[in-house]
Amino acid sequence: MPNFIHHFKSSCDVFGDDDNMTSVHFAVYMSVFYHWNRKKFADNMRINRDDVMRIAGLGS
């Protein structure tokens, strides 16, 4: 099982180093990461676009 803190820190490092990434990208990533965590870091999972957008706080 992945280490939650290590994975989160690594992703923040990547986002911080890439000038093309915006807060919208980060919000979507965090929403998907939330779902992955809820699924206990499953190798495969299904996600619902509406759920990802709602958790990310995005309307479209």
C-alpha positions as CSV (number, residue, x, y, z in Angstrom):
1,M,0.0,0.0,0.0
2,P,1.4,3.4,-0.9
3,N,2.4,5.8,1.9
4,F,-0.2,8.5,1.9
5,I,2.1,11.3,3.1
6,H,4.9,10.4,0.8
7,H,2.7,10.2,-2.2
8,F,1.0,13.6,-1.3
9,K,4.3,15.3,-0.8
10,S,5.7,14.0,-4.1
11,S,2.6,15.2,-6.0
12,C,2.9,18.6,-4.4
13,D,6.6,18.8,-5.4
14,V,5.6,17.9,-9.0
15,F,2.9,20.6,-9.1
16,G,5.2,23.2,-7.5
17,D,7.9,22.5,-10.1
18,D,5.6,22.7,-13.2
19,D,4.7,26.3,-14.2
20,N,1.9,24.9,-16.5
21,M,-0.1,23.5,-13.6
22,T,-2.9,25.6,-12.2
23,S,-5.1,25.4,-9.1
24,V,-7.7,23.7,-11.3
25,H,-5.3,20.9,-12.1
26,F,-4.4,20.5,-8.5
27,A,-8.1,20.5,-7.4
28,V,-8.9,17.7,-9.9
29,Y,-5.8,15.7,-8.9
30,M,-6.8,16.0,-5.2
31,S,-10.3,14.9,-6.0
32,V,-9.0,11.8,-7.8
33,F,-6.5,11.2,-5.0
34,Y,-9.3,11.4,-2.5
35,H,-11.3,8.7,-4.4
36,W,-8.2,6.5,-4.7
37,N,-7.6,6.8,-1.0
38,R,-11.3,5.9,-0.3
39,K,-10.8,2.8,-2.5
40,K,-7.8,1.9,-0.4
41,F,-5.3,2.6,-3.2
42,A,-6.8,0.0,-5.5
43,D,-4.8,-0.8,-8.7
44,N,-7.9,-0.1,-10.8
45,M,-11.0,1.9,-9.9
46,R,-13.9,3.5,-11.6
47,I,-14.6,7.2,-10.9
48,N,-17.6,9.3,-11.8
49,R,-16.9,12.6,-13.5
50,D,-19.6,14.4,-11.6
51,D,-18.2,13.2,-8.3
52,V,-14.7,14.3,-9.2
53,M,-15.9,17.7,-10.3
54,R,-18.0,18.2,-7.2
55,I,-15.2,17.3,-4.8
56,A,-12.8,19.6,-6.8
57,G,-15.3,22.4,-6.5
58,L,-15.7,22.8,-10.3
59,G,-18.8,23.3,-12.3
60,S,-17.8,22.4,-15.8
